[in-house]
Amino acid sequence: MGVLADQPDNVAAFARRGLGRPLELTAKRGEIADAMTSLLGNSCYAAAMTAVGTELSQLLPLDITQLLDSA
């Protein structure tokens, strides 16, 4: 459920990568619960999360001090 700014694009990107599925902002509680049950009960989503976790673990750590120094 993407609401503002880049969130709708992020939702679409997550869905393309198999990390979730998009829901409309008007989704009701039952639809959200069904989506969560589907995600948690499907090994394809778990495999996609593992793959992304592996990719993310290879990134260099973020150095917050550099961000603060440039502000």
C-alpha positions as CSV (number, residue, x, y, z in Angstrom):
1,M,0.0,0.0,0.0
2,G,1.9,3.0,-1.3
3,V,0.6,6.3,0.0
4,L,3.0,9.1,-0.6
5,A,6.0,10.2,-2.8
6,D,8.0,7.1,-3.9
7,Q,5.9,4.6,-2.0
8,P,3.7,3.5,-4.9
9,D,6.8,2.9,-7.0
10,N,8.4,0.9,-4.1
11,V,5.3,-1.2,-3.8
12,A,5.4,-2.0,-7.5
13,A,9.1,-2.8,-7.3
14,F,8.6,-5.2,-4.3
15,A,5.8,-6.9,-6.2
16,R,8.0,-7.3,-9.3
17,R,10.7,-8.9,-7.2
18,G,8.3,-11.3,-5.6
19,L,8.6,-9.7,-2.2
20,G,4.9,-8.9,-1.7
21,R,1.8,-8.0,-3.5
22,P,0.2,-4.6,-3.9
23,L,-3.0,-3.6,-2.2
24,E,-5.2,-0.6,-2.9
25,L,-5.5,2.0,-0.2
26,T,-9.1,1.1,0.1
27,A,-8.3,-2.6,1.0
28,K,-10.4,-3.8,3.9
29,R,-9.2,-5.7,6.9
30,G,-10.1,-9.1,5.4
31,E,-8.3,-8.4,2.2
32,I,-5.2,-7.4,4.1
33,A,-5.4,-10.4,6.3
34,D,-5.7,-12.7,3.3
35,A,-2.7,-11.1,1.6
36,M,-0.6,-11.5,4.8
37,T,-1.7,-15.2,5.2
38,S,-0.8,-15.8,1.5
39,L,2.6,-14.2,1.8
40,L,3.5,-15.9,5.1
41,G,2.3,-19.3,3.8
42,N,4.0,-19.2,0.4
43,S,7.6,-20.5,0.1
44,C,8.2,-18.4,-3.0
45,Y,8.0,-15.2,-1.0
46,A,10.4,-16.6,1.6
47,A,12.8,-17.5,-1.1
48,A,12.6,-14.0,-2.6
49,M,13.2,-12.5,0.8
50,T,16.3,-14.7,1.4
51,A,17.7,-13.7,-2.0
52,V,17.2,-10.0,-1.3
53,G,18.7,-10.4,2.2
54,T,21.8,-12.0,0.6
55,E,22.0,-9.0,-1.9
56,L,21.6,-6.5,0.9
57,S,24.2,-8.2,3.1
58,Q,26.8,-7.6,0.4
59,L,26.3,-3.8,0.4
60,L,28.8,-1.6,2.3
61,P,27.5,-0.4,5.6
62,L,26.0,3.1,5.6
63,D,28.2,5.6,7.4
64,I,25.8,7.9,9.2
65,T,28.7,10.2,10.2
66,Q,29.3,11.1,6.6
67,L,25.7,12.1,6.2
68,L,25.8,14.3,9.3
69,D,29.1,15.9,8.3
70,S,27.7,16.9,4.9
71,A,24.5,18.5,6.3
